[in-house]
C-alpha cells in the first residue's frame, strides 16, 4: 500500500458521531461486545452445547475484533 492510498475502515468501526455522546456510546458498545465475548469464552461445555455452539465456534467468535459484529447488531 502506498503512502497516498488509504484503506476504508469497517463501518462498525467508525464512531457514529464526533460528539462526546456519540463517542461515549461507541466505546460503551465496543466494551459490551468485548465483555460478551469474554463471558462466552468462560462457558462450560454443557452450556455451550445448550445454545448450539461448538468449541471451534466459540474460538472463532472470541478471536474477532470488537468492531467485527454482525450486521443485525448495528
TORLUM-527454 format. One record per atom (N, C-alpha, C): atom name; x, y, z. Coordinates in Angstrom, 3 decimals, padded with zeros to 6 digits. Layout:
  atom        c1        c2        c3
    CA         X         Y         Z
...
This chain:
  atom        c1        c2        c3
     N   000.846  -001.168   000.000
    CA   000.000   000.000   000.000
     C   000.890   001.229   000.000
     N   000.604   002.161  -000.875
    CA   001.402   003.377  -000.961
     C   000.993   004.362   000.121
     N   001.802   005.394   000.293
    CA   001.522   006.402   001.317
     C   000.239   007.162   001.033
     N  -000.115   007.311  -000.236
    CA  -001.302   008.078  -000.584
     C  -002.557   007.221  -000.578
     N  -002.413   005.918  -000.593
    CA  -003.552   005.026  -000.615
     C  -004.029   004.779   000.812
     N  -005.325   004.847   001.022
    CA  -005.875   004.587   002.344
     C  -006.866   003.439   002.258
     N  -007.006   002.747   003.344
    CA  -007.984   001.665   003.422
     C  -009.202   002.162   004.172
     N  -010.345   001.749   003.706
    CA  -011.574   002.102   004.408
     C  -011.731   001.193   005.612
     N  -012.113   001.780   006.721
    CA  -012.355   001.008   007.928
     C  -013.746   000.397   007.846
     N  -013.952  -000.755   008.494
    CA  -015.299  -001.325   008.514
     C  -016.275  -000.320   009.097
     N  -017.513  -000.334   008.600
    CA  -018.485   000.670   009.037
     C  -018.721   000.598   010.539
     N  -018.748  -000.591   011.131
    CA  -018.979  -000.709   012.566
     C  -017.837  -000.095   013.362
     N  -016.658   000.006   012.765
    CA  -015.508   000.587   013.444
     C  -015.580   002.102   013.483
     N  -016.338   002.692   012.592
    CA  -016.443   004.142   012.521
     C  -017.275   004.657   013.695
     N  -016.750   005.564   014.494
    CA  -017.578   006.169   015.540
     C  -018.777   006.860   014.905
     N  -019.958   006.747   015.485
    CA  -021.172   007.255   014.855
     C  -021.229   008.767   014.723
     N  -020.627   009.472   015.641
    CA  -020.640   010.934   015.577
     C  -019.397   011.451   016.271
     N  -018.996   012.633   015.914
    CA  -017.799   013.203   016.526
     C  -018.161   014.057   017.732
     N  -019.187   013.647   018.412
    CA  -019.571   014.329   019.644
     C  -019.162   013.453   020.819
     N  -019.090   014.049   021.960
    CA  -018.745   013.260   023.156
     C  -019.759   012.146   023.379
     N  -021.015   012.473   023.214
    CA  -022.073   011.486   023.435
     C  -021.956   010.335   022.443
     N  -021.704   010.654   021.179
    CA  -021.566   009.611   020.165
     C  -020.354   008.728   020.412
     N  -019.235   009.342   020.783
    CA  -018.028   008.565   021.059
     C  -018.188   007.716   022.310
     N  -018.835   008.267   023.325
    CA  -019.070   007.514   024.549
     C  -019.933   006.291   024.258
     N  -020.982   006.473   023.476
    CA  -021.842   005.346   023.093
     C  -021.041   004.301   022.341
     N  -020.193   004.730   021.417
    CA  -019.378   003.810   020.621
     C  -018.432   003.014   021.515
     N  -017.747   003.682   022.440
    CA  -016.837   002.987   023.350
     C  -017.582   002.005   024.257
     N  -018.745   002.404   024.724
    CA  -019.538   001.503   025.564
     C  -019.974   000.271   024.783
     N  -020.354   000.465   023.538
    CA  -020.746  -000.668   022.696
     C  -019.575  -001.621   022.489
     N  -018.400  -001.079   022.195
    CA  -017.217  -001.922   021.994
     C  -016.866  -002.675   023.283
     N  -017.004  -002.011   024.432
    CA  -016.716  -002.662   025.714
     C  -017.730  -003.767   026.002
     N  -018.989  -003.533   025.676
    CA  -020.025  -004.544   025.901
     C  -019.789  -005.775   025.027
     N  -019.405  -005.550   023.788
    CA  -019.120  -006.673   022.884
     C  -017.929  -007.461   023.397
     N  -016.912  -006.761   023.846
    CA  -015.724  -007.439   024.392
     C  -016.098  -008.280   025.613
     N  -016.945  -007.733   026.490
    CA  -017.374  -008.465   027.682
     C  -018.192  -009.697   027.304
     N  -019.099  -009.563   026.345
    CA  -019.911  -010.702   025.920
     C  -019.035  -011.825   025.374
     N  -018.040  -011.460   024.593
    CA  -017.151  -012.484   024.037
     C  -016.287  -013.115   025.127
     N  -015.863  -012.325   026.081
    CA  -015.088  -012.878   027.193
     C  -015.955  -013.828   028.017
     N  -017.208  -013.437   028.284
    CA  -018.127  -014.310   029.016
     C  -018.384  -015.603   028.246
     N  -018.528  -015.504   026.946
    CA  -018.728  -016.684   026.116
     C  -017.547  -017.645   026.235
     N  -016.356  -017.106   026.315
    CA  -015.166  -017.958   026.410
     C  -015.096  -018.708   027.732
     N  -015.826  -018.249   028.754
    CA  -015.796  -018.892   030.064
     C  -016.936  -019.894   030.273
     N  -017.806  -020.064   029.269
    CA  -018.912  -021.003   029.423
     C  -018.410  -022.441   029.484
     N  -019.056  -023.230   030.308
    CA  -018.756  -024.656   030.363
     C  -019.242  -025.336   029.087
     N  -018.695  -026.509   028.821
    CA  -019.020  -027.246   027.595
     C  -020.513  -027.568   027.513
     N  -021.116  -027.964   028.622
    CA  -022.540  -028.324   028.572
     C  -023.413  -027.099   028.292
     N  -023.006  -025.919   028.748
    CA  -023.767  -024.702   028.452
     C  -023.606  -024.301   026.989
     N  -022.403  -024.475   026.443
    CA  -022.198  -024.195   025.012
     C  -023.074  -025.104   024.164
     N  -023.143  -026.390   024.550
    CA  -023.989  -027.329   023.801
     C  -025.456  -026.917   023.885
     N  -025.882  -026.408   025.043
    CA  -027.269  -025.973   025.211
     C  -027.648  -024.860   024.241
     N  -026.712  -024.006   023.923
    CA  -027.011  -022.908   022.990
     C  -026.563  -023.226   021.573
     N  -026.079  -024.454   021.351
    CA  -025.766  -024.912   019.999
     C  -024.421  -024.471   019.468
     N  -023.451  -024.228   020.336
    CA  -022.126  -023.804   019.893
     C  -021.078  -024.867   020.201
     N  -020.193  -025.089   019.253
    CA  -019.071  -025.990   019.481
     C  -017.889  -025.185   020.007
     N  -016.862  -025.886   020.434
    CA  -015.641  -025.214   020.911
     C  -015.039  -024.368   019.793
     N  -015.061  -024.887   018.565
    CA  -014.485  -024.120   017.447
     C  -015.306  -022.861   017.156
     N  -016.643  -022.947   017.297
    CA  -017.490  -021.755   017.124
     C  -017.120  -020.678   018.140
     N  -016.928  -021.105   019.372
    CA  -016.579  -020.164   020.438
     C  -015.211  -019.542   020.164
     N  -014.246  -020.352   019.773
    CA  -012.903  -019.831   019.496
     C  -012.920  -018.811   018.357
     N  -013.702  -019.085   017.317
    CA  -013.807  -018.135   016.198
     C  -014.397  -016.808   016.681
     N  -015.425  -016.904   017.504
    CA  -016.098  -015.689   017.967
     C  -015.212  -014.856   018.884
     N  -014.519  -015.488   019.810
    CA  -013.735  -014.695   020.764
     C  -012.471  -014.113   020.146
     N  -012.071  -014.602   018.987
    CA  -010.890  -014.057   018.325
     C  -011.224  -012.873   017.428
     N  -012.503  -012.592   017.243
    CA  -012.914  -011.462   016.408
     C  -012.627  -010.150   017.128
     N  -012.397  -009.109   016.359
    CA  -012.184  -007.774   016.912
     C  -013.514  -007.218   017.421
     N  -013.492  -006.325   018.408
    CA  -014.752  -005.794   018.955
     C  -015.642  -005.133   017.906
     N  -015.071  -004.496   016.920
    CA  -015.885  -003.820   015.905
     C  -016.367  -004.776   014.825
     N  -015.934  -006.028   014.859
    CA  -016.363  -007.041   013.896
     C  -017.627  -007.696   014.444
     N  -018.769  -007.048   014.176
    CA  -020.037  -007.520   014.710
     C  -020.992  -007.826   013.566
     N  -021.967  -008.692   013.800
    CA  -022.950  -008.997   012.757
     C  -023.737  -007.745   012.365
     N  -024.177  -007.707   011.137
    CA  -024.875  -006.512   010.632
     C  -026.183  -006.244   011.382
     N  -026.824  -007.285   011.919
    CA  -028.098  -007.060   012.612
     C  -027.906  -006.422   013.982
     N  -026.687  -006.298   014.487
    CA  -026.422  -005.605   015.746
     C  -026.312  -004.104   015.568
     N  -026.117  -003.644   014.355
    CA  -025.862  -002.226   014.110
     C  -027.121  -001.413   014.099
